[in-house]
Amino acid sequence: MKDLRVVQYGTGKMSVYTMRYVMEKGGKIVGAIDKDPNVVGQDIGTIMNSSETGIKVVDVEHAEELLMNTKPDICIVTTMSLLNDVKDALMLCAKLGINAITTCEEAFYSWNSNPNVTLEIDKLAKQNNCTITGSGYQDVYWGNLITNIAASTHKITKIKGSSSYNVEDYGIALAKAHGAGLTLEEFDKQIAINDNITDEERQKQITTGCFLPSYMWNVNGWLADKLGLTITSQKQKCIPQTHSSDIVSTTLNMTIPTGCATGMSAVVTTETEEGITIETECIGKVYATEDFDKNEWTVQGEPDTTLIINRPNTVELTCATIVNRIKDVIEAQPGFIPTSQMGEPKYQK
């Protein structure tokens, strides 16, 4: 990591950790980009609540100029959750031949949810000899830990996973994507309706780039790719989460009334030619006082094995994984390459 040149694209909550982690490992933040007028012009030290660095946040309109002038080894993109929303940033990096790694959840394995945009980025990245990928918490805790357990199993019939997280920790875009704050009627019309379709209709949405995958949709694709499984069918269902009393959301700047959606549970079921079922659930909601993050996976077969991690620091783990993956991205083949094809992440000093 020593002397590695990094540009931070998006200076919200996650960037506070990614920038600090890069700097503490000997890398250099040579530029920062954001579209929020409240942060444009700020020193990144102010954003990290530390001493000034001399690096000021540049408006997204000047992103190309900044990237061309700084010539970073990699760009860290921590903005939105859907590939269409980070497409411009990733395409810009691919155009300029700059490696990029993003916390965008769909980018973890977008080949199965938005293949045309993924292919567009892939072709441009190959043309300009750089690598684009998605990583974060799921890379380890929904991915490599599970495939390592699978590697110690004689026969697998089913992989079942569940993970919960507080949407308050990840910003307003993610909270809204989970339906937090909606009435149940609004949730049905805006969120759940996307799953009440036929397989043919879903495939049309995927082909046209308008499908809205839950996080586990891409995780199941990643797991199948890593394990060498051939998917025959995949379905998802989003279910609203509620609470028995009002809950205050500082991210949404509102009090969510009793009975309204605090977030959602998304269940994805994948069947494969090899007879292995992957059934995963992610629960993202505004937490009540008694709630906490939990990660639980079971590999069923011979033998059964269950992994439970209570109260993981998902934000810090997400950002540390991103930074520890940088070396793998730089060394990977060019293109839009999922981390399932990069080997296991390693701790970087």
C-alpha positions as a Python dict, from the first residue, in 0.01 Angstrom:
ca = {
    (1, 'M'): (0, 0, 0),
    (2, 'K'): (296, 231, 48),
    (3, 'D'): (279, 535, -184),
    (4, 'L'): (-32, 401, -359),
    (5, 'R'): (-221, 690, -520),
    (6, 'V'): (-597, 686, -453),
    (7, 'V'): (-888, 909, -553),
    (8, 'Q'): (-1198, 895, -334),
    (9, 'Y'): (-1523, 922, -535),
    (10, 'G'): (-1805, 1002, -291),
    (11, 'T'): (-1725, 1158, 47),
    (12, 'G'): (-2010, 1035, 266),
    (13, 'K'): (-2008, 810, 572),
    (14, 'M'): (-1806, 528, 417),
    (15, 'S'): (-1531, 754, 287),
    (16, 'V'): (-1442, 861, 642),
    (17, 'Y'): (-1308, 509, 691),
    (18, 'T'): (-1179, 426, 342),
    (19, 'M'): (-967, 742, 325),
    (20, 'R'): (-827, 699, 675),
    (21, 'Y'): (-752, 332, 619),
    (22, 'V'): (-568, 409, 293),
    (23, 'M'): (-359, 679, 462),
    (24, 'E'): (-279, 468, 769),
    (25, 'K'): (-153, 189, 542),
    (26, 'G'): (85, 428, 367),
    (27, 'G'): (-127, 518, 66),
    (28, 'K'): (-196, 872, -56),
    (29, 'I'): (-536, 1028, -117),
    (30, 'V'): (-458, 1249, -416),
    (31, 'G'): (-812, 1366, -487),
    (32, 'A'): (-1175, 1352, -377),
    (33, 'I'): (-1498, 1392, -572),
    (34, 'D'): (-1858, 1461, -468),
    (35, 'K'): (-2173, 1627, -601),
    (36, 'D'): (-2298, 1760, -267),
    (37, 'P'): (-2247, 2138, -262),
    (38, 'N'): (-2219, 2119, 118),
    (39, 'V'): (-1891, 1924, 95),
    (40, 'V'): (-1744, 2046, -235),
    (41, 'G'): (-1444, 2262, -149),
    (42, 'Q'): (-1394, 2107, 195),
    (43, 'D'): (-1059, 1959, 294),
    (44, 'I'): (-1085, 1582, 331),
    (45, 'G'): (-932, 1622, 676),
    (46, 'T'): (-1248, 1805, 780),
    (47, 'I'): (-1458, 1515, 652),
    (48, 'M'): (-1243, 1268, 847),
    (49, 'N'): (-1251, 1495, 1155),
    (50, 'S'): (-873, 1521, 1150),
    (51, 'S'): (-611, 1777, 1054),
    (52, 'E'): (-622, 1938, 710),
    (53, 'T'): (-445, 1758, 425),
    (54, 'G'): (-454, 2016, 147),
    (55, 'I'): (-678, 1787, -62),
    (56, 'K'): (-1008, 1959, -137),
    (57, 'V'): (-1327, 1788, -254),
    (58, 'V'): (-1392, 1861, -623),
    (59, 'D'): (-1737, 1883, -781),
    (60, 'V'): (-1835, 1578, -989),
    (61, 'E'): (-1848, 1802, -1297),
    (62, 'H'): (-1468, 1822, -1276),
    (63, 'A'): (-1413, 1452, -1203),
    (64, 'E'): (-1253, 1372, -1538),
    (65, 'E'): (-1011, 1662, -1510),
    (66, 'L'): (-913, 1559, -1157),
    (67, 'L'): (-857, 1196, -1253),
    (68, 'M'): (-650, 1290, -1558),
    (69, 'N'): (-434, 1527, -1355),
    (70, 'T'): (-378, 1302, -1053),
    (71, 'K'): (-337, 971, -1241),
    (72, 'P'): (-432, 752, -942),
    (73, 'D'): (-354, 382, -916),
    (74, 'I'): (-716, 323, -818),
    (75, 'C'): (-1041, 506, -753),
    (76, 'I'): (-1261, 408, -458),
    (77, 'V'): (-1631, 470, -539),
    (78, 'T'): (-1858, 487, -234),
    (79, 'T'): (-2182, 641, -353),
    (80, 'M'): (-2493, 439, -444),
    (81, 'S'): (-2621, 80, -429),
    (82, 'L'): (-2735, 16, -788),
    (83, 'L'): (-2512, -23, -1092),
    (84, 'N'): (-2707, 230, -1299),
    (85, 'D'): (-2637, 489, -1029),
    (86, 'V'): (-2259, 433, -1032),
    (87, 'K'): (-2231, 369, -1404),
    (88, 'D'): (-2101, 717, -1489),
    (89, 'A'): (-1824, 695, -1229),
    (90, 'L'): (-1716, 345, -1335),
    (91, 'M'): (-1737, 427, -1706),
    (92, 'L'): (-1522, 735, -1650),
    (93, 'C'): (-1258, 524, -1475),
    (94, 'A'): (-1274, 263, -1750),
    (95, 'K'): (-1243, 533, -2018),
    (96, 'L'): (-932, 678, -1852),
    (97, 'G'): (-776, 337, -1781),
    (98, 'I'): (-802, 379, -1403),
    (99, 'N'): (-872, 81, -1178),
    (100, 'A'): (-1183, 119, -962),
    (101, 'I'): (-1337, -60, -665),
    (102, 'T'): (-1684, 23, -540),
    (103, 'T'): (-1904, -49, -241),
    (104, 'C'): (-2205, -56, -478),
    (105, 'E'): (-2382, -374, -369),
    (106, 'E'): (-2508, -463, -716),
    (107, 'A'): (-2157, -433, -859),
    (108, 'F'): (-2052, -727, -638),
    (109, 'Y'): (-2188, -953, -913),
    (110, 'S'): (-2391, -742, -1156),
    (111, 'W'): (-2356, -994, -1438),
    (112, 'N'): (-2679, -1157, -1316),
    (113, 'S'): (-2884, -840, -1266),
    (114, 'N'): (-2769, -581, -1523),
    (115, 'P'): (-2554, -769, -1774),
    (116, 'N'): (-2565, -514, -2055),
    (117, 'V'): (-2429, -224, -1848),
    (118, 'T'): (-2178, -462, -1689),
    (119, 'L'): (-2063, -571, -2035),
    (120, 'E'): (-2040, -208, -2148),
    (121, 'I'): (-1808, -126, -1857),
    (122, 'D'): (-1621, -454, -1905),
    (123, 'K'): (-1544, -384, -2272),
    (124, 'L'): (-1422, -31, -2204),
    (125, 'A'): (-1206, -146, -1911),
    (126, 'K'): (-1047, -419, -2124),
    (127, 'Q'): (-989, -170, -2404),
    (128, 'N'): (-804, 62, -2166),
    (129, 'N'): (-633, -208, -1958),
    (130, 'C'): (-786, -147, -1617),
    (131, 'T'): (-998, -345, -1370),
    (132, 'I'): (-1337, -257, -1223),
    (133, 'T'): (-1491, -451, -935),
    (134, 'G'): (-1734, -442, -644),
    (135, 'S'): (-1644, -548, -292),
    (136, 'G'): (-1714, -478, 73),
    (137, 'Y'): (-1868, -660, 367),
    (138, 'Q'): (-2030, -925, 146),
    (139, 'D'): (-1693, -1019, -6),
    (140, 'V'): (-1594, -1186, 321),
    (141, 'Y'): (-1904, -1235, 535),
    (142, 'W'): (-2149, -1341, 263),
    (143, 'G'): (-1888, -1482, 28),
    (144, 'N'): (-1545, -1617, 111),
    (145, 'L'): (-1631, -1736, 462),
    (146, 'I'): (-1913, -1941, 312),
    (147, 'T'): (-1710, -2089, 29),
    (148, 'N'): (-1436, -2180, 277),
    (149, 'I'): (-1691, -2374, 483),
    (150, 'A'): (-1810, -2536, 161),
    (151, 'A'): (-1450, -2642, 93),
    (152, 'S'): (-1452, -2846, 415),
    (153, 'T'): (-1785, -3016, 336),
    (154, 'H'): (-1812, -3358, 169),
    (155, 'K'): (-2157, -3309, 16),
    (156, 'I'): (-2373, -2996, -1),
    (157, 'T'): (-2751, -2992, -44),
    (158, 'K'): (-2827, -2636, 60),
    (159, 'I'): (-2657, -2312, 158),
    (160, 'K'): (-2879, -2097, 378),
    (161, 'G'): (-2778, -1750, 489),
    (162, 'S'): (-2922, -1455, 678),
    (163, 'S'): (-2771, -1116, 755),
    (164, 'S'): (-2916, -807, 921),
    (165, 'Y'): (-2788, -450, 925),
    (166, 'N'): (-2900, -106, 1035),
    (167, 'V'): (-2983, 111, 733),
    (168, 'E'): (-2907, 417, 950),
    (169, 'D'): (-2536, 336, 910),
    (170, 'Y'): (-2529, 365, 531),
    (171, 'G'): (-2705, 686, 434),
    (172, 'I'): (-3037, 802, 296),
    (173, 'A'): (-3015, 635, -47),
    (174, 'L'): (-2985, 290, 103),
    (175, 'A'): (-3258, 354, 362),
    (176, 'K'): (-3501, 461, 91),
    (177, 'A'): (-3407, 163, -126),
    (178, 'H'): (-3518, -59, 163),
    (179, 'G'): (-3856, 112, 186),
    (180, 'A'): (-3787, 261, 528),
    (181, 'G'): (-4052, 515, 622),
    (182, 'L'): (-4313, 393, 372),
    (183, 'T'): (-4663, 284, 467),
    (184, 'L'): (-4731, -84, 394),
    (185, 'E'): (-4946, 21, 98),
    (186, 'E'): (-4664, 236, -36),
    (187, 'F'): (-4419, -49, 21),
    (188, 'D'): (-4637, -285, -186),
    (189, 'K'): (-4661, -32, -469),
    (190, 'Q'): (-4298, 82, -471),
    (191, 'I'): (-4093, -215, -348),
    (192, 'A'): (-4281, -548, -332),
    (193, 'I'): (-4449, -500, -670),
    (194, 'N'): (-4114, -552, -839),
    (195, 'D'): (-4118, -919, -734),
    (196, 'N'): (-4479, -997, -831),
    (197, 'I'): (-4383, -1081, -1187),
    (198, 'T'): (-4321, -1389, -1400),
    (199, 'D'): (-3975, -1526, -1473),
    (200, 'E'): (-4010, -1396, -1828),
    (201, 'E'): (-4096, -1046, -1707),
    (202, 'R'): (-3803, -1049, -1463),
    (203, 'Q'): (-3565, -1158, -1737),
    (204, 'K'): (-3690, -874, -1957),
    (205, 'Q'): (-3620, -629, -1672),
    (206, 'I'): (-3270, -773, -1632),
    (207, 'T'): (-3202, -748, -2005),
    (208, 'T'): (-3323, -389, -2023),
    (209, 'G'): (-3134, -284, -1709),
    (210, 'C'): (-3438, -187, -1500),
    (211, 'F'): (-3440, -481, -1256),
    (212, 'L'): (-3402, -386, -889),
    (213, 'P'): (-3202, -666, -723),
    (214, 'S'): (-3183, -715, -350),
    (215, 'Y'): (-2829, -748, -219),
    (216, 'M'): (-2855, -1127, -196),
    (217, 'W'): (-2950, -1155, -563),
    (218, 'N'): (-2595, -1060, -654),
    (219, 'V'): (-2446, -1255, -362),
    (220, 'N'): (-2613, -1576, -483),
    (221, 'G'): (-2468, -1516, -829),
    (222, 'W'): (-2124, -1457, -674),
    (223, 'L'): (-2147, -1776, -465),
    (224, 'A'): (-2251, -1983, -766),
    (225, 'D'): (-1963, -1838, -969),
    (226, 'K'): (-1709, -1903, -693),
    (227, 'L'): (-1835, -2259, -637),
    (228, 'G'): (-1862, -2339, -1008),
    (229, 'L'): (-2240, -2396, -994),
    (230, 'T'): (-2477, -2356, -1288),
    (231, 'I'): (-2790, -2159, -1200),
    (232, 'T'): (-3122, -2291, -1338),
    (233, 'S'): (-3358, -2049, -1163),
    (234, 'Q'): (-3350, -1758, -920),
    (235, 'K'): (-3634, -1576, -745),
    (236, 'Q'): (-3658, -1298, -487),
    (237, 'K'): (-3925, -1167, -254),
    (238, 'C'): (-3915, -846, -51),
    (239, 'I'): (-4110, -838, 276),
    (240, 'P'): (-4161, -518, 482),
    (241, 'Q'): (-4032, -503, 838),
    (242, 'T'): (-4234, -318, 1104),
    (243, 'H'): (-4208, -238, 1473),
    (244, 'S'): (-4457, -226, 1758),
    (245, 'S'): (-4376, 136, 1841),
    (246, 'D'): (-4259, 452, 1666),
    (247, 'I'): (-3891, 460, 1566),
    (248, 'V'): (-3686, 773, 1503),
    (249, 'S'): (-3467, 769, 1192),
    (250, 'T'): (-3193, 1032, 1194),
    (251, 'T'): (-3096, 936, 839),
    (252, 'L'): (-3447, 994, 703),
    (253, 'N'): (-3502, 1283, 946),
    (254, 'M'): (-3841, 1145, 1047),
    (255, 'T'): (-4025, 935, 1301),
    (256, 'I'): (-4146, 611, 1143),
    (257, 'P'): (-4497, 545, 1281),
    (258, 'T'): (-4597, 213, 1433),
    (259, 'G'): (-4693, -32, 1160),
    (260, 'C'): (-4506, 144, 881),
    (261, 'A'): (-4205, -12, 712),
    (262, 'T'): (-3878, 28, 901),
    (263, 'G'): (-3703, -152, 615),
    (264, 'M'): (-3734, -489, 449),
    (265, 'S'): (-3630, -852, 436),
    (266, 'A'): (-3526, -973, 93),
    (267, 'V'): (-3519, -1350, 36),
    (268, 'V'): (-3347, -1490, -273),
    (269, 'T'): (-3375, -1858, -369),
    (270, 'T'): (-3141, -2002, -630),
    (271, 'E'): (-3158, -2352, -779),
    (272, 'T'): (-2864, -2510, -961),
    (273, 'E'): (-2799, -2797, -1201),
    (274, 'E'): (-2581, -2957, -936),
    (275, 'G'): (-2877, -2990, -698),
    (276, 'I'): (-2749, -2732, -449),
    (277, 'T'): (-3002, -2471, -336),
    (278, 'I'): (-2882, -2130, -220),
    (279, 'E'): (-3138, -1951, -3),
    (280, 'T'): (-3031, -1618, 139),
    (281, 'E'): (-3197, -1336, 329),
    (282, 'C'): (-3082, -986, 409),
    (283, 'I'): (-3271, -778, 661),
    (284, 'G'): (-3206, -406, 634),
    (285, 'K'): (-3407, -178, 858),
    (286, 'V'): (-3397, 113, 1100),
    (287, 'Y'): (-3303, -55, 1426),
    (288, 'A'): (-3497, -41, 1749),
    (289, 'T'): (-3295, -37, 2073),
    (290, 'E'): (-3303, -416, 2103),
    (291, 'D'): (-3180, -486, 1748),
    (292, 'F'): (-2822, -562, 1645),
    (293, 'D'): (-2632, -679, 1337),
    (294, 'K'): (-2617, -1053, 1289),
    (295, 'N'): (-2469, -1280, 1024),
    (296, 'E'): (-2576, -1646, 1021),
    (297, 'W'): (-2499, -1907, 754),
    (298, 'T'): (-2549, -2282, 740),
    (299, 'V'): (-2399, -2518, 485),
    (300, 'Q'): (-2626, -2824, 490),
    (301, 'G'): (-2506, -3164, 380),
    (302, 'E'): (-2238, -3394, 514),
    (303, 'P'): (-2173, -3251, 764),
    (304, 'D'): (-2396, -2953, 853),
    (305, 'T'): (-2200, -2645, 960),
    (306, 'T'): (-2335, -2317, 1098),
    (307, 'L'): (-2147, -1989, 1129),
    (308, 'I'): (-2289, -1710, 1349),
    (309, 'I'): (-2136, -1366, 1391),
    (310, 'N'): (-2315, -1129, 1628),
    (311, 'R'): (-2269, -754, 1623),
    (312, 'P'): (-2013, -728, 1341),
    (313, 'N'): (-1898, -371, 1276),
    (314, 'T'): (-2033, -379, 922),
    (315, 'V'): (-1930, -27, 819),
    (316, 'E'): (-1569, -67, 930),
    (317, 'L'): (-1550, -422, 792),
    (318, 'T'): (-1689, -304, 458),
    (319, 'C'): (-1430, -29, 429),
    (320, 'A'): (-1139, -241, 549),
    (321, 'T'): (-1227, -507, 292),
    (322, 'I'): (-1233, -244, 16),
    (323, 'V'): (-887, -118, 111),
    (324, 'N'): (-741, -468, 157),
    (325, 'R'): (-875, -564, -188),
    (326, 'I'): (-695, -279, -369),
    (327, 'K'): (-383, -484, -443),
    (328, 'D'): (-595, -766, -588),
    (329, 'V'): (-777, -525, -818),
    (330, 'I'): (-455, -371, -946),
    (331, 'E'): (-309, -716, -1015),
    (332, 'A'): (-625, -864, -1173),
    (333, 'Q'): (-691, -908, -1543),
    (334, 'P'): (-857, -609, -1712),
    (335, 'G'): (-1234, -586, -1733),
    (336, 'F'): (-1530, -581, -1495),
    (337, 'I'): (-1402, -868, -1282),
    (338, 'P'): (-1595, -997, -978),
    (339, 'T'): (-1388, -1075, -669),
    (340, 'S'): (-1509, -1435, -701),
    (341, 'Q'): (-1239, -1456, -969),
    (342, 'M'): (-964, -1283, -767),
    (343, 'G'): (-905, -1536, -493),
    (344, 'E'): (-956, -1473, -124),
    (345, 'P'): (-888, -1127, 19),
    (346, 'K'): (-578, -1091, 235),
    (347, 'Y'): (-481, -861, 516),
    (348, 'Q'): (-259, -583, 383),
    (349, 'K'): (-5, -417, 615),
}
